[in-house]
Amino acid sequence: MGDKLKILVVDDDKDIVEILKYNLKNSGYSVKSANNGIEAIKKAKKFLPDVILMDVMMPEMSGIEACSEIKEIEELSNTIIIFLSARSEDYTQISAYDAGADDYISKPIKPKVLLKKISNIAKKINSEKNLSQILNLGNIIINKEEYVVHKDKNEIILPRKAFELLFLLASKPERVFKREEIMNHVWGTQVVVGDRTIDVHIRKLREKIGDKHIRTIKGVGYKFKS
């Protein structure tokens, strides 16, 4: 698999968290954890997980409440949320699905079955990512497999971060990407960079592909216009 699937494990039972983290990390996934709904939301905003494995009953904020809030966050709207819960009543499961859950697994958890389910999810996500590695936007073609851009059949080579910034914006033309979202996607949450870093890269992109394709939305962020 290309990039590691990112999984956030959320449960107030530390033993369950450790067991899940151990099995998931051994299977090659990138894993972080949280112990309640409030912490889950904070971690999810920074980590941007592909999958969240979440308990229902937790202190401070339940998994169902956290699920509802996470699904309202634009950059997390496609995150797959799977509930792992000892509660098997119909109304609890229905509440979970109403909140936006993608699946509901009853405890006790069977690690091998869970890992197989995660493996299938990883294959699906990876397949979808591979389908969108080449963006054809009129006179501009952005090829992430080769990290190269063609404009009017002329090849443009960009530094890696500049390319990733362009690819992110162009992946959803006309959508406004907030500065924080751009920073998290391109530079990651573990890297500290200056406030002007994005602006410098935007200026370089405009020099390469022209001013008309990247629009500044004052006080918010940037968008790509084909």
Phi and psi in degrees as GROMACS dihedral restraints (atoms count N, CA, C in turn):
[ dihedral_restraints ]
;  ai    aj    ak    al  type     phi  dphi    fc
    3     4     5     6     1   -71.5    20    10
    4     5     6     7     1  -107.0    20    10
    6     7     8     9     1   -65.6    20    10
    7     8     9    10     1   144.1    20    10
    9    10    11    12     1   -64.8    20    10
   10    11    12    13     1   138.2    20    10
   12    13    14    15     1   -65.6    20    10
   13    14    15    16     1   133.3    20    10
   15    16    17    18     1  -100.3    20    10
   16    17    18    19     1   125.5    20    10
   18    19    20    21     1  -125.5    20    10
   19    20    21    22     1   131.3    20    10
   21    22    23    24     1  -107.2    20    10
   22    23    24    25     1   121.2    20    10
   24    25    26    27     1   -99.9    20    10
   25    26    27    28     1   125.3    20    10
   27    28    29    30     1  -125.7    20    10
   28    29    30    31     1   113.2    20    10
   30    31    32    33     1  -163.3    20    10
   31    32    33    34     1   142.4    20    10
   33    34    35    36     1   -84.1    20    10
   34    35    36    37     1    -5.6    20    10
   36    37    38    39     1   -90.2    20    10
   37    38    39    40     1   105.7    20    10
   39    40    41    42     1   -64.1    20    10
   40    41    42    43     1   -30.4    20    10
   42    43    44    45     1   -65.3    20    10
   43    44    45    46     1   -42.9    20    10
   45    46    47    48     1   -64.3    20    10
   46    47    48    49     1   -41.8    20    10
   48    49    50    51     1   -58.9    20    10
   49    50    51    52     1   -46.6    20    10
   51    52    53    54     1   -64.9    20    10
   52    53    54    55     1   -39.8    20    10
   54    55    56    57     1   -64.1    20    10
   55    56    57    58     1   -45.8    20    10
   57    58    59    60     1   -65.2    20    10
   58    59    60    61     1   -44.6    20    10
   60    61    62    63     1   -60.3    20    10
   61    62    63    64     1   -42.3    20    10
   63    64    65    66     1   -60.7    20    10
   64    65    66    67     1   -49.2    20    10
   66    67    68    69     1   -67.6    20    10
   67    68    69    70     1   -40.4    20    10
   69    70    71    72     1   -70.0    20    10
   70    71    72    73     1   -43.3    20    10
   72    73    74    75     1   -63.7    20    10
   73    74    75    76     1   -38.7    20    10
   75    76    77    78     1   -65.1    20    10
   76    77    78    79     1   -22.1    20    10
   78    79    80    81     1   -90.6    20    10
   79    80    81    82     1     3.4    20    10
   81    82    83    84     1    94.2    20    10
   82    83    84    85     1    11.6    20    10
   84    85    86    87     1   -92.5    20    10
   85    86    87    88     1   155.6    20    10
   87    88    89    90     1   -89.5    20    10
   88    89    90    91     1   122.7    20    10
   90    91    92    93     1  -128.2    20    10
   91    92    93    94     1   136.2    20    10
   93    94    95    96     1  -130.1    20    10
   94    95    96    97     1   166.2    20    10
   96    97    98    99     1  -137.9    20    10
   97    98    99   100     1   161.3    20    10
   99   100   101   102     1  -145.7    20    10
  100   101   102   103     1   157.3    20    10
  102   103   104   105     1  -110.2    20    10
  103   104   105   106     1    -1.7    20    10
  105   106   107   108     1  -159.9    20    10
  106   107   108   109     1   173.1    20    10
  108   109   110   111     1   -63.1    20    10
  109   110   111   112     1   -40.5    20    10
  111   112   113   114     1   -62.8    20    10
  112   113   114   115     1   -46.0    20    10
  114   115   116   117     1   -64.8    20    10
  115   116   117   118     1   -35.6    20    10
  117   118   119   120     1   -60.9    20    10
  118   119   120   121     1   -43.4    20    10
  120   121   122   123     1   -63.5    20    10
  121   122   123   124     1   -45.6    20    10
  123   124   125   126     1   -61.0    20    10
  124   125   126   127     1   -45.8    20    10
  126   127   128   129     1   -67.1    20    10
  127   128   129   130     1   -40.4    20    10
  129   130   131   132     1   -62.5    20    10
  130   131   132   133     1   -38.3    20    10
  132   133   134   135     1   -62.4    20    10
  133   134   135   136     1   -34.6    20    10
  135   136   137   138     1   -88.0    20    10
  136   137   138   139     1   -40.5    20    10
  138   139   140   141     1   -81.5    20    10
  139   140   141   142     1   -29.3    20    10
  141   142   143   144     1    49.8    20    10
  142   143   144   145     1    62.9    20    10
  144   145   146   147     1   -70.4    20    10
  145   146   147   148     1   153.5    20    10
  147   148   149   150     1   -79.5    20    10
  148   149   150   151     1   -34.4    20    10
  150   151   152   153     1  -135.2    20    10
  151   152   153   154     1   140.2    20    10
  153   154   155   156     1  -120.1    20    10
  154   155   156   157     1   124.9    20    10
  156   157   158   159     1  -101.4    20    10
  157   158   159   160     1   117.1    20    10
  159   160   161   162     1  -134.9    20    10
  160   161   162   163     1   135.9    20    10
  162   163   164   165     1   -75.4    20    10
  163   164   165   166     1   159.3    20    10
  165   166   167   168     1   -87.1    20    10
  166   167   168   169     1   -56.5    20    10
  168   169   170   171     1   -90.2    20    10
  169   170   171   172     1   111.1    20    10
  171   172   173   174     1  -143.1    20    10
  172   173   174   175     1   156.3    20    10
  174   175   176   177     1   -71.0    20    10
  175   176   177   178     1   158.8    20    10
  177   178   179   180     1    72.6    20    10
  178   179   180   181     1   -49.5    20    10
  180   181   182   183     1  -155.4    20    10
  181   182   183   184     1   130.7    20    10
  183   184   185   186     1   -71.6    20    10
  184   185   186   187     1   163.3    20    10
  186   187   188   189     1   -63.1    20    10
  187   188   189   190     1   -36.3    20    10
  189   190   191   192     1   -65.6    20    10
  190   191   192   193     1   -42.6    20    10
  192   193   194   195     1   -63.2    20    10
  193   194   195   196     1   -43.7    20    10
  195   196   197   198     1   -63.1    20    10
  196   197   198   199     1   -40.7    20    10
  198   199   200   201     1   -59.5    20    10
  199   200   201   202     1   -46.0    20    10
  201   202   203   204     1   -58.4    20    10
  202   203   204   205     1   -43.5    20    10
  204   205   206   207     1   -69.8    20    10
  205   206   207   208     1   -40.6    20    10
  207   208   209   210     1   -63.0    20    10
  208   209   210   211     1   -40.8    20    10
  210   211   212   213     1   -67.6    20    10
  211   212   213   214     1   -16.4    20    10
  213   214   215   216     1   -86.3    20    10
  214   215   216   217     1   -10.9    20    10
  216   217   218   219     1   -86.6    20    10
  217   218   219   220     1   119.5    20    10
  219   220   221   222     1   -54.5    20    10
  220   221   222   223     1   -46.7    20    10
  222   223   224   225     1   -73.9    20    10
  223   224   225   226     1    -6.0    20    10
  225   226   227   228     1  -115.2    20    10
  226   227   228   229     1     6.1    20    10
  228   229   230   231     1   -63.6    20    10
  229   230   231   232     1   -24.7    20    10
  231   232   233   234     1   -98.8    20    10
  232   233   234   235     1     2.0    20    10
  234   235   236   237     1   -65.1    20    10
  235   236   237   238     1   134.0    20    10
  237   238   239   240     1   -83.0    20    10
  238   239   240   241     1   124.4    20    10
  240   241   242   243     1  -113.3    20    10
  241   242   243   244     1   120.3    20    10
  243   244   245   246     1  -115.8    20    10
  244   245   246   247     1   123.0    20    10
  246   247   248   249     1   -85.8    20    10
  247   248   249   250     1   136.2    20    10
  249   250   251   252     1  -119.7    20    10
  250   251   252   253     1   108.6    20    10
  252   253   254   255     1  -144.6    20    10
  253   254   255   256     1   147.5    20    10
  255   256   257   258     1   -77.9    20    10
  256   257   258   259     1   -13.0    20    10
  258   259   260   261     1   -85.1    20    10
  259   260   261   262     1   121.3    20    10
  261   262   263   264     1  -115.4    20    10
  262   263   264   265     1     7.5    20    10
  264   265   266   267     1   -63.5    20    10
  265   266   267   268     1   147.3    20    10
  267   268   269   270     1   -57.7    20    10
  268   269   270   271     1   -44.2    20    10
  270   271   272   273     1   -65.4    20    10
  271   272   273   274     1   -32.6    20    10
  273   274   275   276     1   -68.4    20    10
  274   275   276   277     1   -43.5    20    10
  276   277   278   279     1   -66.1    20    10
  277   278   279   280     1   -40.1    20    10
  279   280   281   282     1   -63.4    20    10
  280   281   282   283     1   -41.5    20    10
  282   283   284   285     1   -60.9    20    10
  283   284   285   286     1   -38.9    20    10
  285   286   287   288     1   -64.1    20    10
  286   287   288   289     1   -46.6    20    10
  288   289   290   291     1   -66.6    20    10
  289   290   291   292     1   -37.0    20    10
  291   292   293   294     1   -62.6    20    10
  292   293   294   295     1   -30.5    20    10
  294   295   296   297     1   -78.0    20    10
  295   296   297   298     1   -10.9    20    10
  297   298   299   300     1   116.2    20    10
  298   299   300   301     1     7.9    20    10
  300   301   302   303     1   -63.2    20    10
  301   302   303   304     1   147.2    20    10
  303   304   305   306     1   -96.6    20    10
  304   305   306   307     1   -22.7    20    10
  306   307   308   309     1  -159.7    20    10
  307   308   309   310     1   162.7    20    10
  309   310   311   312     1  -142.7    20    10
  310   311   312   313     1   117.7    20    10
  312   313   314   315     1  -117.2    20    10
  313   314   315   316     1   129.3    20    10
  315   316   317   318     1   -81.0    20    10
  316   317   318   319     1   140.7    20    10
  318   319   320   321     1   -81.3    20    10
  319   320   321   322     1   155.2    20    10
  321   322   323   324     1   -70.6    20    10
  322   323   324   325     1   144.0    20    10
  324   325   326   327     1   -78.0    20    10
  325   326   327   328     1   137.7    20    10
  327   328   329   330     1  -100.2    20    10
  328   329   330   331     1   103.1    20    10
  330   331   332   333     1   -52.1    20    10
  331   332   333   334     1   -42.1    20    10
  333   334   335   336     1   -64.6    20    10
  334   335   336   337     1   -39.7    20    10
  336   337   338   339     1   -67.7    20    10
  337   338   339   340     1   -43.3    20    10
  339   340   341   342     1   -61.9    20    10
  340   341   342   343     1   -44.9    20    10
  342   343   344   345     1   -62.6    20    10
  343   344   345   346     1   -35.6    20    10
  345   346   347   348     1   -66.3    20    10
  346   347   348   349     1   -41.1    20    10
  348   349   350   351     1   -63.1    20    10
  349   350   351   352     1   -44.1    20    10
  351   352   353   354     1   -63.9    20    10
  352   353   354   355     1   -38.9    20    10
  354   355   356   357     1   -61.4    20    10
  355   356   357   358     1   -41.6    20    10
  357   358   359   360     1   -65.9    20    10
  358   359   360   361     1   -38.3    20    10
  360   361   362   363     1   -64.3    20    10
  361   362   363   364     1   -43.1    20    10
  363   364   365   366     1   -60.4    20    10
  364   365   366   367     1   -42.1    20    10
  366   367   368   369     1   -63.3    20    10
  367   368   369   370     1   -41.7    20    10
  369   370   371   372     1   -65.1    20    10
  370   371   372   373     1   -46.1    20    10
  372   373   374   375     1   -63.8    20    10
  373   374   375   376     1   -43.1    20    10
  375   376   377   378     1   -64.2    20    10
  376   377   378   379     1   -38.6    20    10
  378   379   380   381     1   -64.7    20    10
  379   380   381   382     1   -42.4    20    10
  381   382   383   384     1   -64.9    20    10
  382   383   384   385     1   -38.8    20    10
  384   385   386   387     1   -65.0    20    10
  385   386   387   388     1   -41.0    20    10
  387   388   389   390     1   -64.8    20    10
  388   389   390   391     1   -33.1    20    10
  390   391   392   393     1   -65.4    20    10
  391   392   393   394     1   -24.0    20    10
  393   394   395   396     1  -111.3    20    10
  394   395   396   397     1    30.0    20    10
  396   397   398   399     1   -80.5    20    10
  397   398   399   400     1   -16.5    20    10
  399   400   401   402     1  -122.5    20    10
  400   401   402   403     1   119.7    20    10
  402   403   404   405     1  -105.6    20    10
  403   404   405   406     1   122.3    20    10
  405   406   407   408     1  -107.1    20    10
  406   407   408   409     1   107.7    20    10
  408   409   410   411     1  -123.1    20    10
  409   410   411   412     1    68.7    20    10
  411   412   413   414     1    70.2    20    10
  412   413   414   415     1  -115.1    20    10
  414   415   416   417     1   -86.6    20    10
  415   416   417   418     1     3.5    20    10
  417   418   419   420     1  -119.4    20    10
  418   419   420   421     1   128.8    20    10
  420   421   422   423     1  -121.1    20    10
  421   422   423   424     1   125.1    20    10
  423   424   425   426     1  -114.1    20    10
  424   425   426   427     1   115.1    20    10
  426   427   428   429     1  -109.9    20    10
  427   428   429   430     1   105.4    20    10
  429   430   431   432     1   -77.3    20    10
  430   431   432   433     1   -20.9    20    10
  432   433   434   435     1   -65.6    20    10
  433   434   435   436     1   -35.1    20    10
  435   436   437   438     1  -109.9    20    10
  436   437   438   439     1    -2.9    20    10
  438   439   440   441     1    53.2    20    10
  439   440   441   442     1    51.7    20    10
  441   442   443   444     1  -138.9    20    10
  442   443   444   445     1   150.2    20    10
  444   445   446   447     1  -120.6    20    10
  445   446   447   448     1   136.8    20    10
  447   448   449   450     1  -116.8    20    10
  448   449   450   451     1   128.8    20    10
  450   451   452   453     1  -125.8    20    10
  451   452   453   454     1   121.8    20    10
  453   454   455   456     1    51.3    20    10
  454   455   456   457     1    40.3    20    10
  456   457   458   459     1    70.3    20    10
  457   458   459   460     1     4.1    20    10
  459   460   461   462     1   -94.2    20    10
  460   461   462   463     1   133.2    20    10
  462   463   464   465     1   -81.1    20    10
  463   464   465   466     1   133.1    20    10
  465   466   467   468     1  -121.5    20    10
  466   467   468   469     1   123.2    20    10
  468   469   470   471     1  -101.3    20    10
  469   470   471   472     1   126.5    20    10
  471   472   473   474     1  -117.0    20    10
  472   473   474   475     1   151.1    20    10
  474   475   476   477     1   -58.1    20    10
  475   476   477   478     1   153.6    20    10
  477   478   479   480     1   -54.0    20    10
  478   479   480   481     1   -48.9    20    10
  480   481   482   483     1   -66.8    20    10
  481   482   483   484     1   -38.0    20    10
  483   484   485   486     1   -63.9    20    10
  484   485   486   487     1   -41.4    20    10
  486   487   488   489     1   -62.9    20    10
  487   488   489   490     1   -46.0    20    10
  489   490   491   492     1   -63.8    20    10
  490   491   492   493     1   -35.4    20    10
  492   493   494   495     1   -65.2    20    10
  493   494   495   496     1   -46.0    20    10
  495   496   497   498     1   -61.9    20    10
  496   497   498   499     1   -44.2    20    10
  498   499   500   501     1   -63.1    20    10
  499   500   501   502     1   -40.8    20    10
  501   502   503   504     1   -60.8    20    10
  502   503   504   505     1   -50.3    20    10
  504   505   506   507     1   -63.4    20    10
  505   506   507   508     1   -42.5    20    10
  507   508   509   510     1   -75.5    20    10
  508   509   510   511     1   -16.6    20    10
  510   511   512   513     1   -65.6    20    10
  511   512   513   514     1   -24.0    20    10
  513   514   515   516     1  -139.8    20    10
  514   515   516   517     1    78.5    20    10
  516   517   518   519     1   -55.1    20    10
  517   518   519   520     1   140.7    20    10
  519   520   521   522     1    78.2    20    10
  520   521   522   523     1   -11.5    20    10
  522   523   524   525     1   -82.1    20    10
  523   524   525   526     1   135.9    20    10
  525   526   527   528     1   -85.9    20    10
  526   527   528   529     1   122.2    20    10
  528   529   530   531     1   -97.0    20    10
  529   530   531   532     1   124.6    20    10
  531   532   533   534     1   -71.0    20    10
  532   533   534   535     1   154.0    20    10
  534   535   536   537     1   -58.6    20    10
  535   536   537   538     1   -43.4    20    10
  537   538   539   540     1   -62.9    20    10
  538   539   540   541     1   -39.8    20    10
  540   541   542   543     1   -64.8    20    10
  541   542   543   544     1   -42.5    20    10
  543   544   545   546     1   -60.7    20    10
  544   545   546   547     1   -45.5    20    10
  546   547   548   549     1   -59.6    20    10
  547   548   549   550     1   -45.0    20    10
  549   550   551   552     1   -65.5    20    10
  550   551   552   553     1   -41.9    20    10
  552   553   554   555     1   -71.2    20    10
  553   554   555   556     1   -42.4    20    10
  555   556   557   558     1   -90.3    20    10
  556   557   558   559     1   -43.2    20    10
  558   559   560   561     1  -103.9    20    10
  559   560   561   562     1   -17.2    20    10
  561   562   563   564     1    83.0    20    10
  562   563   564   565     1   161.9    20    10
  564   565   566   567     1   -80.3    20    10
  565   566   567   568     1   -14.9    20    10
  567   568   569   570     1   -90.2    20    10
  568   569   570   571     1    -7.1    20    10
  570   571   572   573     1  -105.5    20    10
  571   572   573   574     1   128.6    20    10
  573   574   575   576     1   -98.8    20    10
  574   575   576   577     1   118.7    20    10
  576   577   578   579     1  -129.3    20    10
  577   578   579   580     1   163.8    20    10
  579   580   581   582     1   -71.8    20    10
  580   581   582   583     1   160.6    20    10
  582   583   584   585     1   -62.3    20    10
  583   584   585   586     1   -27.6    20    10
  585   586   587   588     1   -89.7    20    10
  586   587   588   589     1    -0.1    20    10
  588   589   590   591     1   -57.3    20    10
  589   590   591   592     1   -47.9    20    10
  591   592   593   594     1   -61.5    20    10
  592   593   594   595     1   -44.5    20    10
  594   595   596   597     1   -59.9    20    10
  595   596   597   598     1   -41.1    20    10
  597   598   599   600     1   -62.7    20    10
  598   599   600   601     1   -44.6    20    10
  600   601   602   603     1   -67.4    20    10
  601   602   603   604     1   -37.2    20    10
  603   604   605   606     1   -62.3    20    10
  604   605   606   607     1   -42.7    20    10
  606   607   608   609     1   -60.9    20    10
  607   608   609   610     1   -41.6    20    10
  609   610   611   612     1   -66.5    20    10
  610   611   612   613     1   -37.5    20    10
  612   613   614   615     1   -64.5    20    10
  613   614   615   616     1   -42.1    20    10
  615   616   617   618     1   -63.5    20    10
  616   617   618   619     1   -35.9    20    10
  618   619   620   621     1   -63.8    20    10
  619   620   621   622     1   -33.9    20    10
  621   622   623   624     1   -84.4    20    10
  622   623   624   625     1   -42.9    20    10
  624   625   626   627     1  -113.5    20    10
  625   626   627   628     1    -2.4    20    10
  627   628   629   630     1   103.4    20    10
  628   629   630   631     1   153.5    20    10
  630   631   632   633     1   -70.9    20    10
  631   632   633   634     1   -30.6    20    10
  633   634   635   636     1   -71.9    20    10
  634   635   636   637     1   -18.4    20    10
  636   637   638   639     1   -84.4    20    10
  637   638   639   640     1   -24.3    20    10
  639   640   641   642     1  -119.3    20    10
  640   641   642   643     1   117.0    20    10
  642   643   644   645     1  -104.8    20    10
  643   644   645   646     1   139.9    20    10
  645   646   647   648     1   -92.1    20    10
  646   647   648   649     1   129.9    20    10
  648   649   650   651     1  -107.7    20    10
  649   650   651   652     1   103.6    20    10
  651   652   653   654     1   -55.1    20    10
  652   653   654   655     1   131.5    20    10
  654   655   656   657     1    76.9    20    10
  655   656   657   658     1    -1.0    20    10
  657   658   659   660     1  -123.3    20    10
  658   659   660   661     1   -66.8    20    10
  660   661   662   663     1   174.4    20    10
  661   662   663   664     1  -137.3    20    10
  663   664   665   666     1  -138.8    20    10
  664   665   666   667     1   158.6    20    10
  666   667   668   669     1  -142.5    20    10
  667   668   669   670     1   157.9    20    10
  669   670   671   672     1  -100.1    20    10
  670   671   672   673     1   134.3    20    10
  672   673   674   675     1  -121.8    20    10
  673   674   675   676     1   117.6    20    10
